[in-house]
Amino acid sequence: MDDLDWQRPEACPDGASCPEVAITADTVYLRSSLQPNSVAQLTRDEWRDLLSGVRNGEFDI
């Protein structure tokens, strides 16, 4: 996973406590800049569903 192109939101330029994502042809990898060795893997469909849920407020408290 060292060769992945990790991206972070523009709102998080200093890299402190930021979500990071790397997208390949088959898989979307997620991690926190605080724990870069803990990586979650999602399919593209799971990634799409996660983003949709966030946009629709499904995870709001």
C-alpha positions in Angstrom: 0.0 0.0 0.0 3.0 2.3 0.1 2.6 3.0 -3.6 -1.0 4.3 -3.4 -1.7 7.9 -4.2 -3.2 9.2 -1.0 -5.4 12.3 -1.2 -6.8 14.5 1.6 -9.5 17.2 1.5 -8.3 20.7 0.6 -9.8 21.9 3.9 -7.1 19.8 5.6 -3.8 21.1 4.2 -1.5 20.5 7.2 -2.4 16.8 7.5 -3.3 16.9 11.1 -6.2 14.5 11.9 -7.4 14.3 8.3 -9.2 11.6 6.4 -7.2 10.3 3.4 -8.4 8.3 0.5 -6.7 6.3 -2.3 -8.7 5.0 -5.2 -7.6 2.2 -7.5 -9.5 0.4 -10.3 -11.2 -2.0 -7.9 -10.8 -0.6 -4.4 -11.1 2.5 -2.4 -8.8 2.7 0.6 -9.5 5.0 3.6 -7.3 5.9 6.5 -6.7 8.7 9.1 -3.6 10.8 9.0 -3.3 10.0 12.7 -3.2 6.3 12.1 -1.9 5.7 8.6 -1.3 2.0 9.1 -5.0 1.4 9.8 -6.5 1.2 6.4 -10.1 0.3 5.5 -10.9 -1.2 2.1 -14.2 -0.6 0.3 -15.5 -1.6 -3.1 -16.4 1.2 -5.4 -20.1 0.5 -4.7 -19.6 0.6 -0.9 -17.7 3.9 -1.4 -20.5 5.4 -3.5 -23.1 4.3 -0.8 -20.9 5.8 2.0 -20.7 9.1 0.2 -24.4 9.1 -0.5 -25.2 8.4 3.1 -22.9 11.3 4.2 -24.5 13.7 1.7 -28.0 12.6 2.8 -27.2 13.1 6.5 -27.6 9.5 7.5 -24.7 9.7 9.9 -25.7 13.0 11.5 -26.2 12.9 15.3 
